[in-house]
Amino acid sequence: MRYPRNMLGYGAKKPEVKWPNEANIAVQFVLNYEEGAENCLLHGDKASEAFLSEIIGAKPWKKQRHWNMESIYEYGARAGFWRLHDLFVAHDIPVTVFGVADALMRSPAQVEAMQKANWEIASHGLKWIDYKNYSVDAERNDMHEAIKKHIGATGDRPKGYYLGRCSINTLDLATEEDGFTYLSDAYNDDLPYWREHWRDPQLIIPYTLDCNDMRFATSNGFSNGEEFFTYLKDSFDALYVEGENGSPKMMSIGLHNRLAGRPGRVLAIKKFIEYIKNHDKVWIARRIDIANHWIKNHPFVKPKIKPSKLAKDDFLALFGGVYEKSEWVAARAFESELGAANDTAQGLNFALRAQFRLASEEERHKVLTAHPDLAGKLAQAKQLTKESEKEQAGAGLDVLSDEEREQLNDLNNSYQTKFGFPFIIAVKDYDKKGILAEFKRRVENDKKSEFVTACKQVERIAQLRIEEILD
């Protein structure tokens, strides 16, 4: 079984991001243009719209037009858009529009104003509807129609795509379309990232639902502009400090004409713009600008080995010997829920170690007995596994004086007699002197505590072997 979600991302090791002019943060304003493409009988839909309006808790009206809902959406196009447009133009703020194709086709004046302001117009799909129950073919057809209409409305093919009310197939379909510079149907990071696909890697510029005026239209969201401003300011401040400390991020702000375009809310946007403009190291950009910067400075690099993508034979060939002569540990890990989080040395070690720890005491004891004595008979007969041979040689155990060899033989015999398994130690962590000191100390342990210690050393040896293979 393979787990398709990526729960690791960049992990603790963030990429070395350098925004233009050494900015601490990249700020990106999105204006969603959906008005005129919402669910409506006039648009061929079976019911009225019920999402993201002043009517919180609205229900779809089946086979009926909902005049109140229609007029609220009309407000966004007729008044809200122009209020936000004038604000952004007055402050010279570059904007990315997520434009629904049908909405753009019904708004010639607004499209002209967007283009005159040099805003990016990305695709927001064909209609502002929910695609969760759409077939793959039906969603693909709507995507093609959206691109066609987008070109008709703007004269250009969209470089970005954000469906919003998407399905599990949306990112794959958009990647296979082979024409989008970036996709934004993701909320899982503060930085762009590459999403691997069977065809080609696809750049993802994550979007936001928290720094988003949609929370004015939810029961537990923002109740006034000051709350919205405070949340935006706090988010900006936190990310700005992270950038100042060497880990720059991006911040997206999502807006809707019918929501943020209201007089009682627009001043929060104005106040936030003025606030961030009082900071020196801020890059305010369109999403396409961020995408182009990322492609140039952080191109996709194909990893050498991705354990979760390997066939079983290849996986076992690489990792079957990590636990000494105990391929079953790797086999159980392979059959477990491997995913992207296990494609690092840390993640794969976790997966194999978990299987070792979940095994019975008898099984773990067999793993211990599979290990050779240090500089023992197997070493002298050149019958060590290649891993053990390399490790022991690296610690200088292949070059011993007669006194050292005799001392190790005595310790090996005493240890085996007392515990019933060989002395196990991650020799890479010690020099020859340290190994002998540990041997003398541990031979005095009781059986229970030494079993635990030996198992931990087996895990450490496996970790070092995995790191060598992957890193």
Salt bridges, closest charged atoms under 4 A:
GLU34 OE2 - HIS124 NE2 2.94
GLU34 OE2 - HIS256 NE2 3.67
GLU34 OE1 - ARG258 NH2 2.70
GLU35 OE2 - ARG258 NH1 2.84
ASP45 OD1 - LYS127 NZ 2.90
GLU49 OE2 - ARG165 NH2 3.42
GLU54 OE2 - ARG265 NH1 2.75
GLU70 OE1 - ARG65 NH2 2.78
ASP86 OD1 - HIS85 ND1 3.02
ASP102 OD1 - LYS149 NZ 2.75
ASP137 OD1 - ARG140 NH1 2.79
ASP172 OD1 - ARG195 NH1 2.98
ASP172 OD1 - HIS197 NE2 3.60
GLU176 OE2 - HIS197 NE2 2.91
GLU177 OE1 - HIS144 NE2 2.79
GLU177 OE2 - ARG157 NH2 3.53
ASP178 OD2 - ARG199 NH2 3.31
GLU196 OE2 - LYS306 NZ 2.45
ASP200 OD2 - ARG199 NE 3.85
ASP213 OD1 - HIS256 ND1 2.58
GLU226 OE1 - LYS271 NZ 3.19
ASP237 OD2 - LYS233 NZ 2.99
GLU242 OE1 - LYS249 NZ 2.64
GLU274 OE2 - HIS91 NE2 3.84
GLU274 OE2 - LYS270 NZ 2.64
ASP289 OD1 - ARG286 NH2 2.96
GLU324 OE1 - ARG465 NH2 2.91
GLU335 OE2 - LYS312 NZ 3.09
GLU363 OE2 - ARG332 NH2 2.50
GLU391 OE2 - ARG465 NE 2.65
ASP402 OD1 - ARG405 NH1 3.90
GLU404 OE1 - LYS432 NZ 3.53
ASP429 OD2 - ARG460 NE 2.81
GLU438 OE1 - ARG441 NH2 2.89
GLU450 OE2 - ARG442 NH2 2.71
GLU459 OE1 - ARG357 NH2 3.00
GLU468 OE2 - LYS390 NZ 2.20
GLU468 OE1 - LYS428 NZ 2.99
